[in-house]
Amino acid sequence: MPGTRCSRCTGSTRRTAATEESEVDEEATGAGRPSRDYPRHWEADVVLSDGGTVHLRPIVPEDADKLVTFHSRLSDRTRYYRYFGPYPRMPERDVRRFSEVDYHNRVAFVALLGDDIVAVGRFDRLGEQKSAEAAFVVRDDHQGRGLGSILLEHLAAAAQERGLRRFVAEVLAENSQMVRVFRDAGYQVSRAMEEGVVHLEFDIDPTEESVAVARAREQAAEARSVHNLLRPQSVAVIGASTDRSKIGHAVLTNLLTADFTGPVYPVNPEHRSVRGVRSYGSVLDIPDEVDLAVVAIPAAGVDEVLDDCLAKGVKTLVIVSSGFSESGSEGREVEREMVRSARVHGMRVVGPNALGVVNTDPDFRLNASLAPQLPGRGRTGFFCQSGALGVAILETATERGLGLSTFVSAGNRADVSGNDLLQYWQTDPSTDVVLLYLESFGNPRKFGRLARRLARRKPVIVVKSGRNAVRPGLAATSVQIDESSVQALFEQSGVIRVESVAQMFDTALLLAHQPLPQGDRVSIVGNSAALGMIAADVAQAQDLTLAHEPVDVGAAAGPGEFAAAVRDAALREDVDALVTVFAPPVAVPGAAYARALREALQEAGVSSCKPVVTTFLAAEGVPDELVVPGADGMAGQGSVPSYPSPERSVAALSRVTRYAQWRAAPKGHFVRPDGIDSDRAKALVEEWLEDGITRLDDDRVVQLLRCYGIEVTAFHRVRTAEAAVTAAEALGYPVALKSTSSNLRHRQDLVGVRLDLDTAEAVRTAYAAVREVSGLDEVYVQRMAERGTSCVIDLLDDPSFGTLVSFGLAGVASELLGDKAYRSLPVTDVDVASLVRAPRAAPLLAGYGGTEPADLEALEGLLLRVAILAEELPDVRELALQPVLAGPGGAAVTGARIAIGASAQAPDQGPRRLR
């Protein structure tokens, strides 16, 4: 990509007064002296628009020679666009200036492919302003890969950390490609033209549009990298063996047996051919390009093979070999270095210790895995972390008639993860349903973002194991996440969580072949009263509504009578889904009933709007008689899945119904209430942290909450009875008096609290009583708030996942039963509305037992403000509002505590990066 000019980067360009002043300041302060003390989170592996990868990091003085080489490889045209004039060689003075920066006023990033710099981006602060001049240049042979937009994202993020708010840039008018980078970034860019130069200015604070643009580019790039993995034009098997007991023999055999549509190249230096296919001593000896390499050699030899693959330009690797992080610390380091090297050379890696990858598309028929049989074709994508379990899963899918579009077993998941597959399936036209078997998370917050977006279009079903421990092979790339965080993550993202692989297939069969229900009203039709009653009981237990009493046609009913009853039920307007229960009679073959059932449903024309499940002959999957052929020969829409029991069929239907309700619900909006001063809040937290303050006192708590429009009911802290009376008179009667000991103040028997004090004598008496109980002189005197239901709002700090907002009703029962609900950040207005109503005790807020309902809108507004505070102030590590009194007149905060502390970088904020 041709570059932008930075007027401060070369003496050959004109210089402004602001520029000259800035340089003098740098020399006076020493700010321009080189340093390698840059934030480590500025380094990142990033995926480009073609699916390849580069390593991005700040420049260091040792890059000087690489920078000169980079400059020499630029075309005259690119150099002219970058420097606005001839610049055939880089003088030593400029080499030092470009490679030695202070990482504060002057920042530069380099994009590395192998040992070569392929792009450079930089900014230089303009004097004492909050603006900086930005410039980029990309090597000609790497232009058009999205490097300009990636550099802009990372430079903007670094500039924000350094207190900058605005970028300026100058671009030659004919350099349309670079102008487009700025224009398409989602910022509000102002433009001015002078003497053929376009002057651009824009604020770099993220906007809704700029974030959306970055997310869209991230999705396209990561999807493309998986596309390269699953749709290769050629495959090499490194370690292809003539020994049938070796995994290299199995992988090659499976590729050939599946009839992969491209060339397969065995790599075996000891044999001229393997399984009748010519072999090569090294991947470098293969005369044609290699898109995918499957590595099936001992771990000790992988490094050498990796070097050959890097030199060959292989796009993706699948490493089925074991002996890496699952074997201990030494193997973990080998694995990390292997992935680092692969990424910096532009490759993605599946594994190691992986089962492999599968694509059933007839244009590819790829079975680059240890699974002996290519599964049946379908429209379900499957990601699995366990290789051993993966074989069983593929066999089960085939047995139950659940066709797959694609399958990836990631093993140790050192690089390619479930998040990458979510990005791919988002736009994959061959996949309608997504299945995930997860043992751990690499980036749980990103997973939540991606799953939530995908689930709006395609159902996502997850089995999450590893609640108690993570196997060693995944530990190196996993983060621990609390179970409450996992549940909040799945609920908020619309993920269908199941407890077993059997439940996963039960649910997937229904989603793959039947439409989503429009509501929760269920009709039950069968030829067995007992089975019908079981189905009805389970339906009600699963919060489904019976549209009518179960219809029993009797054991003697023939196929026609049975089909007529099914058709009548399906045509009822008060029915959203149909459950049929069938016990085979003795005299008539069951196949006749199945055909009659299928024909009745087709006649009723409900296959596009009402799902149907059955227990036909206790079969698992889709019996041949209940298959409706699709246009491509697969079981199509309207095929009826069968389950071995009514319990399993109805349970699957209930899961799908809950998902349909989530999907039909409003998406919600990210609302920002009035009265928020986040700049002041950030300044306060920064100041307190600099002063070493971590636990905020009452005044600071009130001050910080007020920045977000949260008011604590007025109070005073006093140490004598007379001071308590004075405070009460200042606040206005009636008042409450509370112990400063939180243990006493929050006890259910209120031993540390006295309420409704309306005279001076009552205050004195209360002070003496509380002092006697607590042994403390100091107490709170607080204006009485309107009575209401006592609630608790707090934040749960999960260092690996991010912050969760928690809501529950106060009380022994709620605390004992853990009756709290959680939502992950950021939250929408719909999220906070559902959060208020999620606890089991929430009906108490809605007028249960004849009481006056609380103002739920006020409670939602309070929760939203707390969530925004948590999102904008990651250094707030603990916050609790307790109690919050929710009544008809609003929600009053009568107690609060806050602790702050430097937080780790949020896992899914900032510019694009892998992990």
ZAMARGU-4260 file (C-alpha; in steps of 0.2 Angstrom, whole numbers, plus 5000, padded with zeros to 4 digits):
<rodrens>
0) 5000/5000/5000 | 5007/5017/4995 | 5011/5028/5011 | 5006/5044/5019 | 5019/5057/5022
5) 5024/5062/5040 | 5031/5079/5039 | 5042/5076/5054 | 5050/5060/5046 | 5062/5067/5033
10) 5072/5083/5030 | 5067/5083/5012 | 5049/5089/5016 | 5043/5106/5022 | 5042/5109/5040
15) 5029/5118/5051 | 5032/5129/5065 | 5023/5117/5076 | 5035/5103/5070 | 5051/5113/5074
20) 5045/5117/5091 | 5041/5099/5095 | 5058/5093/5090 | 5066/5106/5101 | 5056/5101/5115
25) 5061/5083/5112 | 5079/5087/5113 | 5077/5097/5128 | 5068/5084/5138 | 5077/5069/5131
30) 5060/5062/5125 | 5067/5056/5109 | 5080/5045/5116 | 5078/5027/5111 | 5071/5014/5123
35) 5065/4997/5122 | 5053/4999/5137 | 5037/4998/5127 | 5021/4990/5134 | 5022/4971/5130
40) 5003/4971/5125 | 5008/4982/5110 | 5015/4966/5102 | 5002/4955/5093 | 5000/4942/5080
45) 4987/4948/5067 | 4977/4940/5053 | 4977/4948/5036 | 4963/4949/5024 | 4970/4934/5014
50) 4970/4924/5030 | 4989/4925/5032 | 4997/4931/5048 | 5011/4944/5052 | 5019/4949/5069
55) 5016/4967/5074 | 5027/4975/5087 | 5035/4992/5091 | 5051/4996/5082 | 5068/4994/5091
60) 5085/5001/5087 | 5091/4983/5081 | 5079/4985/5067 | 5089/4998/5058 | 5097/4986/5045
65) 5080/4978/5042 | 5073/4995/5040 | 5086/4999/5027 | 5082/4983/5018 | 5063/4986/5018
70) 5066/5004/5011 | 5077/4997/4997 | 5063/4985/4992 | 5050/4999/4990 | 5046/5004/4972
75) 5050/5022/4967 | 5031/5025/4966 | 5028/5019/4984 | 5043/5029/4990 | 5036/5045/4981
80) 5019/5042/4989 | 5027/5040/5006 | 5040/5054/5006 | 5032/5066/4993 | 5048/5066/4983
85) 5063/5055/4977 | 5070/5046/4991 | 5081/5032/4984 | 5091/5028/4999 | 5089/5031/5018
90) 5103/5042/5026 | 5110/5036/5042 | 5103/5051/5051 | 5085/5046/5045 | 5089/5027/5049
95) 5092/5032/5067 | 5077/5043/5068 | 5065/5030/5061 | 5072/5016/5072 | 5075/5025/5088
100) 5059/5031/5096 | 5053/5035/5114 | 5037/5025/5114 | 5028/5040/5120 | 5029/5055/5109
105) 5036/5045/5095 | 5029/5028/5092 | 5032/5016/5077 | 5026/4999/5073 | 5033/4986/5061
110) 5024/4971/5053 | 5036/4956/5052 | 5034/4941/5040 | 5048/4930/5045 | 5063/4941/5048
115) 5058/4954/5035 | 5049/4970/5039 | 5034/4972/5027 | 5026/4987/5033 | 5029/5002/5045
120) 5017/5014/5054 | 5021/5028/5065 | 5015/5043/5074 | 5024/5059/5081 | 5016/5070/5094
125) 5013/5088/5088 | 5021/5099/5101 | 5011/5099/5118 | 4995/5095/5109 | 4984/5080/5110
130) 4987/5077/5092 | 4999/5067/5082 | 5004/5065/5064 | 5002/5048/5057 | 5010/5039/5042
135) 5011/5022/5035 | 5021/5013/5021 | 5018/4995/5015 | 5030/4985/5004 | 5023/4984/4986
140) 5021/4965/4986 | 5011/4965/5002 | 4999/4980/4998 | 4981/4975/4997 | 4982/4963/5012
145) 4974/4975/5025 | 4990/4980/5033 | 4986/4999/5032 | 4970/4997/5042 | 4978/4985/5055
150) 4993/4998/5058 | 4980/5012/5060 | 4970/5002/5073 | 4986/4998/5083 | 4993/5015/5082
155) 4977/5023/5087 | 4976/5012/5102 | 4994/5016/5107 | 4991/5034/5105 | 4976/5034/5116
160) 4986/5026/5130 | 4998/5040/5128 | 4985/5053/5130 | 4982/5058/5112 | 4965/5061/5105
165) 4968/5065/5087 | 4977/5060/5071 | 4982/5071/5057 | 4989/5065/5040 | 4994/5071/5023
170) 4992/5061/5008 | 4995/5065/4989 | 4978/5067/4981 | 4982/5053/4968 | 4986/5041/4982
175) 4968/5035/4983 | 4972/5018/4991 | 4979/5027/5007 | 4965/5040/5007 | 4953/5025/5007
180) 4961/5017/5022 | 4957/5033/5033 | 4940/5035/5025 | 4934/5017/5028 | 4941/5016/5046
185) 4924/5022/5053 | 4931/5038/5060 | 4924/5056/5056 | 4937/5062/5045 | 4939/5080/5039
190) 4948/5084/5023 | 4956/5099/5015 | 4965/5100/4999 | 4981/5111/4996 | 4993/5110/4981
195) 4988/5092/4977 | 4990/5086/4995 | 4975/5080/5005 | 4976/5085/5023 | 4966/5073/5035
200) 4961/5075/5053 | 4951/5064/5064 | 4948/5060/5082 | 4954/5042/5087 | 4942/5038/5101
205) 4933/5023/5096 | 4916/5026/5088 | 4902/5014/5086 | 4906/5014/5067 | 4925/5012/5069
210) 4922/4997/5081 | 4910/4989/5069 | 4922/4992/5054 | 4936/4984/5064 | 4925/4969/5069
215) 4920/4966/5051 | 4938/4966/5045 | 4943/4954/5059 | 4929/4942/5055 | 4933/4942/5036
220) 4951/4939/5040 | 4950/4925/5052 | 4936/4917/5042 | 4948/4917/5027 | 4962/4909/5037
225) 4950/4895/5041 | 4944/4894/5023 | 4962/4891/5018 | 4962/4877/5031 | 4946/4868/5026
230) 4947/4871/5007 | 4964/4867/5002 | 4969/4864/4984 | 4983/4852/4989 | 4988/4842/5004
235) 5005/4836/5009 | 5006/4822/5023 | 5023/4824/5032 | 5027/4807/5040 | 5016/4797/5028
240) 5021/4779/5032 | 5020/4762/5025 | 5018/4755/5042 | 4999/4752/5045 | 5001/4755/5063
245) 5008/4773/5061 | 4997/4788/5061 | 5005/4795/5046 | 4999/4779/5037 | 4981/4782/5044
250) 4980/4800/5038 | 4986/4797/5021 | 4974/4782/5019 | 4959/4792/5025 | 4963/4806/5013
255) 4964/4794/4998 | 4949/4784/5004 | 4938/4800/5005 | 4944/4804/4987 | 4951/4821/4991
260) 4948/4831/4975 | 4966/4839/4974 | 4983/4831/4974 | 4990/4822/4989 | 5009/4822/4992
265) 5016/4810/5004 | 5032/4815/5012 | 5044/4801/5017 | 5062/4801/5014 | 5064/4782/5015
270) 5052/4777/5001 | 5049/4782/4983 | 5030/4779/4986 | 5017/4776/4999 | 5001/4767/4996
275) 5005/4769/4977 | 5007/4787/4977 | 5024/4795/4974 | 5032/4802/4989 | 5045/4816/4992
280) 5060/4817/5004 | 5055/4834/5010 | 5040/4846/5007 | 5053/4857/4998 | 5055/4844/4985
285) 5037/4845/4980 | 5036/4853/4963 | 5019/4862/4966 | 5012/4873/4979 | 5006/4865/4995
290) 4991/4873/5004 | 4989/4862/5019 | 5002/4851/5027 | 4997/4837/5039 | 5012/4833/5051
295) 5013/4816/5058 | 5030/4814/5064 | 5037/4813/5082 | 5038/4830/5091 | 5057/4831/5091
300) 5057/4832/5072 | 5043/4845/5070 | 5055/4860/5071 | 5065/4855/5055 | 5048/4851/5046
305) 5041/4868/5051 | 5056/4877/5044 | 5053/4868/5027 | 5035/4872/5027 | 5039/4890/5031
310) 5051/4890/5016 | 5039/4882/5005 | 5025/4894/5009 | 5012/4882/5016 | 4997/4891/5022
315) 4991/4880/5036 | 4997/4865/5046 | 4988/4851/5055 | 4999/4843/5068 | 4992/4826/5074
320) 5008/4822/5083 | 5008/4822/5102 | 5022/4826/5114 | 5020/4844/5116 | 5012/4854/5130
325) 5002/4839/5136 | 5019/4831/5140 | 5026/4844/5152 | 5034/4861/5153 | 5048/4857/5140
330) 5035/4852/5128 | 5025/4867/5132 | 5039/4879/5127 | 5042/4869/5111 | 5024/4871/5107
335) 5024/4890/5110 | 5040/4893/5100 | 5033/4882/5086 | 5016/4893/5085 | 5026/4909/5087
340) 5037/4904/5072 | 5022/4898/5061 | 5013/4914/5064 | 5027/4926/5061 | 5029/4917/5044
345) 5011/4919/5040 | 5004/4901/5044 | 4990/4895/5055 | 4992/4879/5065 | 4979/4866/5070
350) 4984/4856/5085 | 4996/4849/5090 | 4989/4833/5097 | 4974/4835/5085 | 4963/4823/5077
355) 4962/4833/5061 | 4950/4842/5050 | 4936/4837/5038 | 4926/4845/5024 | 4912/4835/5016
360) 4909/4847/5002 | 4910/4836/4986 | 4921/4849/4978 | 4934/4845/4992 | 4930/4828/5001
365) 4944/4832/5013 | 4947/4820/5027 | 4964/4826/5034 | 4961/4817/5050 | 4963/4801/5060
370) 4944/4797/5058 | 4943/4782/5047 | 4927/4787/5038 | 4922/4803/5030 | 4905/4807/5039
375) 4889/4810/5029 | 4887/4827/5021 | 4875/4839/5030 | 4874/4857/5036 | 4881/4856/5054
380) 4898/4862/5058 | 4908/4854/5073 | 4923/4860/5083 | 4930/4848/5096 | 4945/4850/5107
385) 4947/4832/5111 | 4955/4821/5098 | 4950/4805/5106 | 4932/4810/5109 | 4932/4817/5091
390) 4933/4800/5083 | 4918/4794/5094 | 4908/4810/5090 | 4910/4808/5071 | 4905/4789/5072
395) 4889/4795/5082 | 4885/4808/5070 | 4885/4795/5056 | 4875/4783/5066 | 4862/4795/5070
400) 4860/4803/5052 | 4867/4820/5057 | 4877/4825/5042 | 4891/4837/5044 | 4898/4851/5033
405) 4915/4853/5042 | 4924/4846/5057 | 4939/4853/5066 | 4948/4844/5081 | 4960/4857/5088
410) 4969/4846/5101 | 4980/4857/5112 | 4973/4872/5103 | 4989/4881/5102 | 4983/4892/5088
415) 4967/4889/5079 | 4953/4889/5091 | 4934/4888/5092 | 4933/4907/5090 | 4941/4906/5073
420) 4928/4893/5068 | 4914/4904/5074 | 4921/4918/5063 | 4921/4905/5048 | 4904/4898/5051
425) 4897/4916/5052 | 4897/4917/5033 | 4899/4899/5028 | 4884/4896/5017 | 4886/4877/5019
430) 4883/4877/5038 | 4867/4881/5047 | 4870/4873/5064 | 4886/4874/5075 | 4892/4862/5088
435) 4906/4865/5100 | 4914/4853/5112 | 4924/4864/5124 | 4935/4860/5138 | 4942/4877/5141
440) 4942/4895/5134 | 4957/4904/5126 | 4948/4921/5125 | 4931/4919/5134 | 4926/4937/5131
445) 4929/4936/5112 | 4920/4920/5112 | 4905/4928/5120 | 4905/4942/5107 | 4907/4930/5092
450) 4894/4918/5099 | 4881/4931/5102 | 4883/4938/5084 | 4882/4920/5076 | 4868/4914/5087
455) 4857/4927/5080 | 4858/4918/5063 | 4863/4901/5067 | 4860/4890/5083 | 4876/4886/5093
460) 4876/4871/5104 | 4889/4868/5117 | 4895/4855/5128 | 4907/4863/5141 | 4917/4850/5151
465) 4932/4854/5162 | 4923/4862/5176 | 4935/4855/5189 | 4952/4854/5179 | 4959/4857/5162
470) 4970/4843/5154 | 4988/4848/5152 | 4988/4850/5134 | 4976/4864/5135 | 4982/4872/5150
475) 4995/4882/5141 | 4982/4891/5130 | 4968/4892/5142 | 4961/4904/5156 | 4952/4899/5171
480) 4934/4905/5171 | 4922/4904/5185 | 4906/4893/5182 | 4895/4908/5185 | 4904/4917/5172
485) 4902/4903/5160 | 4883/4902/5163 | 4881/4921/5161 | 4892/4920/5145 | 4881/4906/5137
490) 4864/4914/5143 | 4868/4931/5136 | 4875/4924/5120 | 4860/4913/5116 | 4871/4898/5116
495) 4861/4882/5119 | 4871/4873/5133 | 4869/4854/5135 | 4877/4843/5148 | 4882/4828/5137
500) 4886/4823/5119 | 4870/4813/5118 | 4860/4829/5122 | 4870/4839/5109 | 4865/4827/5096
505) 4847/4826/5102 | 4846/4845/5100 | 4856/4846/5084 | 4845/4833/5075 | 4830/4844/5078
510) 4838/4860/5073 | 4846/4853/5057 | 4829/4846/5051 | 4815/4856/5058 | 4810/4874/5059
515) 4811/4885/5075 | 4795/4886/5084 | 4785/4902/5085 | 4780/4899/5103 | 4779/4887/5117
520) 4762/4879/5114 | 4764/4860/5111 | 4752/4847/5105 | 4755/4829/5109 | 4748/4815/5098
525) 4751/4796/5100 | 4744/4778/5101 | 4749/4776/5119 | 4741/4785/5134 | 4755/4781/5145
530) 4768/4788/5133 | 4757/4803/5130 | 4756/4807/5149 | 4775/4805/5151 | 4778/4818/5137
535) 4765/4830/5144 | 4773/4829/5161 | 4790/4832/5154 | 4784/4847/5143 | 4776/4856/5158
540) 4792/4853/5169 | 4802/4861/5154 | 4791/4876/5154 | 4782/4871/5138 | 4763/4875/5137
545) 4751/4861/5133 | 4740/4867/5119 | 4727/4854/5124 | 4726/4837/5132 | 4736/4824/5124
550) 4727/4815/5110 | 4727/4796/5111 | 4721/4787/5095 | 4723/4770/5104 | 4734/4755/5101
555) 4721/4748/5088 | 4722/4763/5077 | 4728/4760/5059 | 4741/4771/5050 | 4727/4782/5042
560) 4718/4786/5059 | 4735/4790/5067 | 4740/4801/5052 | 4723/4810/5053 | 4725/4814/5071
565) 4743/4821/5068 | 4737/4831/5053 | 4723/4839/5063 | 4734/4844/5078 | 4747/4851/5066
570) 4734/4862/5058 | 4728/4870/5074 | 4732/4888/5076 | 4735/4887/5094 | 4749/4874/5092
575) 4768/4879/5089 | 4776/4862/5090 | 4771/4844/5089 | 4776/4829/5099 | 4771/4812/5092
580) 4773/4796/5103 | 4772/4779/5095 | 4772/4762/5102 | 4772/4749/5087 | 4757/4738/5086
585) 4759/4719/5083 | 4749/4717/5067 | 4754/4731/5056 | 4772/4735/5051 | 4779/4751/5059
590) 4785/4757/5042 | 4767/4760/5036 | 4764/4772/5051 | 4780/4781/5047 | 4775/4784/5029
595) 4758/4790/5034 | 4765/4802/5047 | 4777/4809/5035 | 4763/4811/5022 | 4751/4819/5034
600) 4764/4832/5039 | 4768/4836/5021 | 4749/4838/5017 | 4747/4849/5032 | 4761/4860/5025
605) 4769/4863/5042 | 4787/4859/5038 | 4792/4877/5037 | 4784/4884/5053 | 4781/4870/5066
610) 4794/4858/5072 | 4789/4840/5075 | 4798/4827/5086 | 4794/4809/5088 | 4798/4793/5097
615) 4795/4782/5082 | 4800/4764/5085 | 4812/4771/5098 | 4824/4775/5084 | 4839/4787/5086
620) 4841/4799/5072 | 4830/4801/5056 | 4823/4784/5051 | 4822/4782/5032 | 4803/4782/5032
625) 4803/4799/5040 | 4816/4807/5028 | 4811/4821/5017 | 4825/4821/5003 | 4833/4838/5000
630) 4838/4845/4984 | 4856/4840/4986 | 4852/4822/4991 | 4854/4825/5010 | 4839/4823/5023
635) 4831/4840/5020 | 4820/4852/5029 | 4804/4843/5036 | 4813/4826/5040 | 4807/4821/5057
640) 4820/4816/5070 | 4816/4801/5081 | 4821/4798/5100 | 4821/4783/5110 | 4810/4790/5124
645) 4797/4805/5126 | 4809/4813/5139 | 4823/4815/5127 | 4812/4821/5112 | 4803/4834/5123
650) 4819/4840/5132 | 4827/4843/5114 | 4811/4853/5109 | 4812/4863/5125 | 4830/4868/5122
655) 4826/4873/5104 | 4810/4883/5110 | 4821/4893/5123 | 4833/4897/5109 | 4819/4903/5098
660) 4813/4914/5111 | 4830/4922/5114 | 4833/4924/5095 | 4815/4932/5093 | 4818/4944/5107
665) 4824/4962/5104 | 4843/4963/5102 | 4843/4978/5113 | 4854/4994/5112 | 4869/5000/5120
670) 4861/5015/5129 | 4871/5029/5138 | 4861/5038/5151 | 4863/5057/5154 | 4873/5064/5168
675) 4889/5053/5166 | 4906/5062/5167 | 4918/5048/5163 | 4933/5059/5160 | 4932/5065/5178
680) 4930/5047/5185 | 4945/5041/5176 | 4955/5056/5182 | 4950/5052/5200 | 4954/5034/5199
685) 4971/5037/5191 | 4975/5050/5205 | 4970/5038/5219 | 4980/5024/5212 | 4995/5035/5210
690) 4993/5040/5229 | 4992/5021/5233 | 4974/5021/5238 | 4965/5005/5234 | 4950/5004/5246
695) 4940/5020/5244 | 4933/5029/5259 | 4915/5035/5260 | 4918/5052/5253 | 4928/5045/5238
700) 4914/5031/5235 | 4901/5045/5234 | 4912/5056/5223 | 4915/5042/5210 | 4897/5035/5210
705) 4891/5053/5207 | 4902/5054/5191 | 4890/5040/5184 | 4874/5048/5191 | 4872/5036/5205
710) 4867/5045/5222 | 4869/5037/5239 | 4856/5042/5251 | 4863/5057/5261 | 4872/5052/5277
715) 4885/5058/5290 | 4898/5048/5300 | 4899/5053/5318 | 4907/5047/5334 | 4896/5054/5348
720) 4877/5053/5353 | 4876/5072/5351 | 4885/5073/5335 | 4872/5059/5329 | 4858/5071/5334
725) 4865/5086/5325 | 4867/5075/5310 | 4849/5069/5311 | 4843/5087/5312 | 4854/5092/5297
730) 4847/5077/5286 | 4829/5079/5292 | 4819/5066/5302 | 4816/5052/5301 | 4833/5044/5300
735) 4842/5027/5301 | 4857/5024/5312 | 4869/5010/5307 | 4885/5002/5314 | 4901/5006/5303
740) 4904/4987/5305 | 4898/4979/5289 | 4896/4962/5298 | 4883/4970/5310 | 4876/4982/5297
745) 4871/4968/5285 | 4865/4955/5297 | 4847/4949/5294 | 4842/4952/5312 | 4847/4971/5309
750) 4857/4970/5326 | 4868/4984/5319 | 4854/4995/5312 | 4840/5006/5320 | 4827/5013/5308
755) 4813/5026/5308 | 4821/5037/5321 | 4810/5053/5322 | 4816/5062/5338 | 4833/5067/5346
760) 4829/5055/5360 | 4827/5041/5349 | 4843/5044/5340 | 4852/5045/5357 | 4845/5028/5362
765) 4849/5020/5346 | 4867/5027/5347 | 4869/5019/5364 | 4862/5002/5359 | 4872/5001/5343
770) 4888/5006/5352 | 4885/4993/5365 | 4883/4979/5352 | 4898/4984/5341 | 4910/4991/5354
775) 4913/5006/5341 | 4910/5024/5344 | 4908/5028/5326 | 4891/5026/5317 | 4882/5031/5301
780) 4867/5043/5302 | 4857/5042/5286 | 4841/5049/5280 | 4827/5036/5279 | 4824/5030/5261
785) 4807/5025/5255 | 4803/5007/5260 | 4806/4994/5247 | 4813/4977/5243 | 4831/4975/5248
790) 4842/4971/5233 | 4861/4969/5230 | 4870/4975/5215 | 4889/4971/5213 | 4903/4967/5201
795) 4911/4950/5200 | 4929/4952/5194 | 4935/4937/5184 | 4953/4942/5179 | 4953/4931/5163
800) 4935/4934/5157 | 4931/4952/5162 | 4919/4960/5174 | 4901/4953/5177 | 4887/4963/5184
805) 4877/4954/5197 | 4860/4957/5204 | 4850/4948/5217 | 4838/4951/5232 | 4845/4952/5249
810) 4841/4939/5262 | 4847/4923/5270 | 4837/4912/5257 | 4844/4921/5242 | 4862/4920/5249
815) 4860/4902/5254 | 4853/4897/5237 | 4865/4908/5227 | 4850/4916/5219 | 4860/4929/5209
820) 4860/4933/5191 | 4874/4939/5180 | 4878/4948/5164 | 4894/4951/5155 | 4900/4967/5149
825) 4895/4977/5139 | 4876/4976/5142 | 4862/4982/5132 | 4845/4989/5139 | 4838/4972/5135
830) 4851/4964/5146 | 4848/4974/5161 | 4829/4971/5159 | 4832/4953/5159 | 4845/4954/5173
835) 4832/4962/5185 | 4819/4948/5181 | 4831/4933/5182 | 4833/4929/5200 | 4820/4916/5206
840) 4815/4928/5220 | 4812/4942/5207 | 4793/4941/5208 | 4794/4949/5224 | 4798/4965/5215
845) 4783/4964/5204 | 4770/4965/5217 | 4770/4947/5223 | 4757/4943/5237 | 4748/4960/5234
850) 4762/4971/5238 | 4764/4987/5227 | 4777/4984/5213 | 4794/4991/5213 | 4799/5004/5200
855) 4809/4991/5189 | 4813/5005/5176 | 4823/5014/5190 | 4831/4998/5195 | 4836/4994/5177
860) 4843/5012/5175 | 4854/5010/5191 | 4861/4993/5184 | 4865/5001/5168 | 4875/5015/5176
865) 4884/5002/5186 | 4888/4992/5170 | 4895/5007/5161 | 4905/5012/5176 | 4913/4994/5176
870) 4916/4995/5157 | 4924/5012/5157 | 4934/5009/5173 | 4943/4992/5173 | 4953/4997/5188
875) 4937/4996/5198 | 4940/4978/5205 | 4926/4978/5218 | 4910/4987/5219 | 4894/4983/5229
880) 4878/4993/5231 | 4870/4985/5247 | 4856/4987/5251 | 4847/4995/5236 | 4829/4998/5241
885) 4818/4995/5226 | 4801/5003/5229 | 4787/5011/5219 | 4796/5027/5220 | 4812/5022/5213
890) 4828/5013/5219 | 4838/5020/5233 | 4856/5016/5236 | 4859/5016/5255 | 4876/5008/5256
895) 4891/5006/5244 | 4909/5000/5244 | 4922/5001/5231 | 4940/4995/5229 | 4952/4999/5215
900) 4968/4992/5208 | 4978/4991/5192 | 4969/4978/5181 | 4976/4967/5167 | 4972/4972/5150
905) 4954/4967/5145 | 4955/4951/5134 | 4944/4958/5120 | 4947/4976/5119 | 4958/4986/5108
910) 4964/4982/5090 | 4963/4966/5081 | 4975/4952/5088 | 4975/4933/5089 | 4970/4928/5107
</rodrens>
